[in-house]
Amino acid sequence: MNNELFVIDLSSCNNTGEIITNVSTAFEVPEARERKIGLKLGDIVLNQAQILSIQSLIASYASELNYVETPNESTKNICENMGINAQLYEQVYNEPVQEIAFDLSKENYTPAQQENKEETHSDGFEEFKPIEFNEDGKQIMETYKKAYDENEEEKQTWEEVDYYAPPTDEPVIVDSKQTIYVTQTLRSGQILEFDGNIVIIGDCHPGSEIKATGDITVWGVLGSIAHAGAKGNRDAKIRALKMNAVQLRIANCYSRRPDGTNIPYIIKSSVFTPEEARIVDDSIVLFKIN
């Protein structure tokens, strides 16, 4: 382990949720891993259980919580009782910044500067494009661009969706299981297992295998063995843009690809019919995803 201290500034965090999020984000930087970690906290009181959670998160990245800087006496004492070096500091609250009006009249620019003043400040920094409004007071905003040309014939087959349906009080259903994203194609011989949901952005070739205790979603062609609900979850589902799996398994139910489609490859197309596999009456059934 590298003995150099890597300090994470958490002084702007107002609760433990924000602290956990910011610590996790900090470890996206490779230099933060396998190091001694220092935390600079804001005026927030942490109990021993919360500090233990943060300590465990840091340990999961092969690092060690070594030092805490806090303006709170209680948090400092708890850290010291846990064997963590801690030090008090005085938190300074910044006064509101006074707004300064700049004169952007033509008299302050040379002709060349005046020509470019909408693009660049005099100090070299790019200037944000000003927000424009129409006569009704609505904001004029540029539309997002697409990297392809839409075929007019395809447009005619689009299904209309009622985006203005009456609002609903129904709660959003949230899956609390962990989810991992894999942005590569799984090739023959590769096995991917995870205790939770798996999302693959790519194809899964025959000879590879996916196993998850939750759902499996493949943003591509699924041609491998896929086993969802591996610990007996019969509500698990398997989804793919193109379902061509050698074998599907959900909990203790099994099914295989029909003989007529048992070919080593399929022809890729720009048009797919996404499907979802789930258990119906002890059998695995495929449904189109509209």
C-alpha positions in Angstrom: 0.0 0.0 0.0 1.2 3.5 -0.9 1.9 5.4 2.3 1.2 8.8 0.8 -2.0 10.4 2.0 -4.8 10.9 -0.5 -7.2 13.5 0.9 -10.9 13.6 -0.2 -12.6 17.0 0.5 -16.2 16.3 1.8 -16.7 19.7 3.5 -19.6 20.5 1.3 -21.5 17.3 2.1 -24.6 17.7 4.3 -25.4 14.0 5.0 -23.9 10.5 5.0 -25.5 9.7 1.6 -23.6 12.6 0.0 -20.4 11.5 1.7 -20.8 7.9 0.4 -21.5 9.1 -3.1 -18.5 11.5 -3.1 -16.1 8.9 -1.7 -17.2 6.4 -4.3 -16.7 9.0 -7.0 -13.2 9.8 -5.7 -12.2 6.2 -6.1 -12.9 6.3 -9.8 -9.5 8.0 -9.9 -6.9 5.1 -9.9 -4.5 7.2 -7.8 -6.9 7.0 -4.9 -6.7 3.2 -4.6 -4.3 1.2 -2.4 -3.5 4.3 -0.4 -4.0 5.8 3.1 -7.0 8.1 2.9 -7.7 11.4 4.6 -11.2 12.9 4.8 -12.0 16.6 5.3 -15.5 16.7 6.7 -17.9 19.6 7.0 -19.9 20.5 10.1 -21.7 17.2 10.2 -22.0 14.8 13.2 -21.1 11.2 12.4 -21.7 8.3 14.8 -19.6 5.2 15.0 -21.8 3.1 12.7 -21.7 5.7 10.0 -17.9 6.0 10.3 -17.6 2.2 10.1 -19.7 2.2 6.9 -17.4 4.8 5.3 -14.3 2.9 6.6 -15.6 -0.4 5.0 -16.3 1.4 1.7 -12.7 2.7 1.6 -11.4 -0.8 2.5 -13.3 -2.3 -0.4 -11.0 -0.3 -2.7 -7.9 -1.8 -0.9 -7.3 1.5 0.9 -7.3 2.5 4.5 -9.0 5.4 6.4 -6.1 7.0 8.2 -7.0 10.6 8.9 -10.1 12.7 9.5 -10.3 16.5 9.6 -13.5 17.9 11.1 -14.8 21.0 12.8 -17.0 18.9 15.1 -15.7 17.8 18.5 -18.0 14.8 18.8 -17.0 13.3 15.4 -13.3 13.9 16.3 -13.6 12.0 19.6 -15.4 9.0 17.9 -12.7 8.8 15.3 -10.0 8.8 17.9 -11.8 6.1 19.9 -11.8 4.0 16.7 -8.0 4.5 16.3 -8.3 7.0 13.4 -6.2 10.1 13.5 -8.4 13.1 13.8 -7.9 16.8 14.0 -10.2 19.8 14.5 -10.3 22.8 12.2 -12.4 26.0 12.1 -14.8 26.0 9.3 -15.1 29.3 7.5 -18.4 30.3 5.9 -17.9 32.4 2.8 -19.8 35.6 2.5 -22.0 35.9 -0.6 -20.0 37.1 -3.6 -20.8 40.6 -4.7 -22.0 40.7 -8.3 -19.9 43.0 -10.6 -21.4 44.5 -13.7 -19.1 44.5 -16.8 -19.5 47.1 -19.5 -19.5 45.1 -22.8 -20.0 48.1 -25.0 -18.2 48.4 -28.3 -16.0 51.2 -27.0 -14.0 48.8 -24.8 -13.0 46.5 -27.7 -10.8 46.7 -30.8 -12.6 45.8 -34.1 -11.1 42.3 -33.9 -12.1 41.8 -30.3 -15.6 43.1 -31.0 -16.0 40.5 -33.7 -15.1 37.7 -31.4 -16.6 39.0 -28.1 -19.6 36.7 -28.2 -17.3 33.7 -28.3 -14.5 34.7 -25.9 -13.9 36.9 -22.8 -11.0 39.4 -22.9 -9.2 37.1 -20.4 -9.4 34.1 -22.9 -12.2 32.2 -21.3 -15.1 31.0 -23.4 -18.4 32.8 -22.8 -21.6 30.8 -22.4 -24.1 31.4 -25.2 -26.8 33.8 -23.8 -30.3 32.4 -23.3 -32.7 33.7 -25.8 -36.5 34.1 -25.4 -39.3 34.5 -28.0 -42.1 37.0 -28.0 -44.2 34.7 -25.6 -41.4 34.7 -23.1 -40.5 31.0 -23.8 -36.9 30.0 -23.9 -35.5 29.4 -27.4 -33.3 26.2 -27.2 -31.4 24.5 -29.9 -32.6 21.0 -30.7 -30.3 18.0 -30.1 -28.6 16.6 -33.2 -28.5 13.0 -34.4 -25.5 11.2 -35.9 -27.6 9.6 -38.6 -30.3 10.3 -41.2 -33.7 9.1 -40.4 -35.4 7.2 -43.2 -38.8 8.8 -44.1 -40.3 5.3 -44.7 -39.3 4.2 -41.2 -40.9 7.3 -39.7 -44.3 6.3 -41.2 -44.2 3.1 -39.2 -43.5 4.8 -35.8 -46.1 4.2 -33.2 -47.7 7.2 -31.6 -47.4 7.4 -27.8 -49.7 9.5 -25.7 -47.2 11.6 -23.8 -50.1 13.7 -22.4 -51.9 11.0 -20.6 -53.4 12.0 -17.2 -50.9 12.0 -14.3 -50.8 9.0 -11.9 -50.3 8.6 -8.2 -48.8 5.1 -8.7 -45.3 4.7 -7.1 -42.3 4.0 -9.3 -41.2 0.4 -8.7 -37.5 0.3 -7.8 -35.3 -2.8 -7.9 -33.0 -2.6 -4.8 -30.5 -5.2 -6.0 -27.1 -4.1 -7.2 -26.6 -3.8 -10.9 -23.3 -4.0 -12.9 -22.8 -2.7 -16.5 -20.4 -4.6 -18.8 -19.6 -2.6 -22.0 -18.0 -5.3 -24.1 -18.9 -8.4 -26.1 -18.7 -11.7 -24.2 -16.8 -14.2 -26.3 -16.7 -18.0 -26.3 -15.2 -19.3 -23.0 -15.9 -16.2 -21.0 -18.2 -16.6 -17.9 -19.8 -13.6 -16.1 -21.3 -14.1 -12.6 -22.8 -11.5 -10.3 -25.0 -11.4 -7.2 -27.5 -8.9 -8.6 -28.6 -7.6 -12.0 -26.3 -7.7 -15.1 -26.6 -5.3 -18.0 -24.4 -6.0 -21.0 -23.9 -3.4 -23.7 -22.7 -5.7 -26.4 -23.3 -9.2 -27.8 -22.9 -12.6 -26.1 -21.4 -15.2 -28.3 -22.2 -19.0 -28.1 -19.9 -20.6 -25.7 -20.0 -17.8 -23.2 -22.2 -17.9 -20.1 -24.0 -15.3 -17.9 -25.2 -16.0 -14.4 -27.1 -13.5 -12.2 -29.2 -13.7 -9.0 -31.3 -10.9 -10.5 -32.2 -9.9 -14.1 -30.1 -10.1 -17.2 -30.4 -7.5 -19.9 -28.3 -7.6 -23.1 -28.2 -4.6 -25.3 -27.3 -6.7 -28.3 -27.5 -10.3 -29.5 -27.9 -12.9 -26.8 -26.5 -16.2 -28.2 -25.0 -17.7 -25.1 -26.3 -19.5 -22.0 -28.1 -17.1 -19.7 -29.2 -18.0 -16.1 -31.2 -15.3 -14.2 -32.6 -15.7 -10.7 -29.8 -18.1 -9.9 -30.7 -18.3 -6.2 -34.3 -19.3 -6.9 -35.8 -15.9 -7.8 -38.7 -17.0 -10.1 -39.6 -13.3 -10.8 -36.2 -12.7 -12.5 -36.3 -11.9 -16.3 -33.9 -12.1 -19.2 -34.1 -9.4 -21.9 -32.2 -8.9 -25.2 -32.4 -6.8 -28.3 -32.1 -10.1 -30.2 -32.9 -13.4 -28.4 -30.9 -16.2 -29.8 -29.7 -17.9 -26.6 -28.4 -21.5 -26.7 -30.1 -22.0 -23.3 -32.2 -19.9 -21.0 -32.5 -20.6 -17.3 -34.6 -18.7 -14.7 -34.5 -20.1 -11.2 -35.1 -23.8 -11.6 -36.7 -23.6 -15.1 -34.8 -24.4 -18.3 -35.4 -24.0 -22.0 -33.3 -24.2 -25.1 -33.2 -22.6 -28.6 -35.5 -24.2 -31.2 -33.6 -26.5 -33.6 -34.5 -24.4 -36.6 -32.4 -21.5 -35.3 -29.5 -23.5 -34.0 -26.9 -21.8 -36.2 -23.5 -20.6 -35.3 -24.3 -16.9 -36.2 -27.1 -14.7 -37.1 -27.3 -11.9 -39.7 -27.1 -8.6 -37.9 -29.7 -6.0 -38.8 -30.4 -2.4 -37.9 -34.0 -3.4 -36.9 -34.5 -5.7 -33.8 -37.5 -7.0 -31.9 -36.5 -6.8 -28.2 -37.8 -9.8 -26.2 -38.2 -10.6 -22.5 -38.1 -14.1 -21.1 -40.0 -14.9 -17.9 -41.6 -17.8 -16.1 -45.3 -18.6 -16.9 -46.8 -21.8 -15.4 -43.4 -23.4 -14.8 -42.2 -22.7 -18.4 -40.0 -20.0 -19.8 -42.0 -17.8 -22.3 -40.7 -15.0 -24.5 -42.7 -11.8 -24.8 -42.0 -8.9 -27.2 -41.0 -5.6 -25.5 -43.0 -2.8 -27.0 
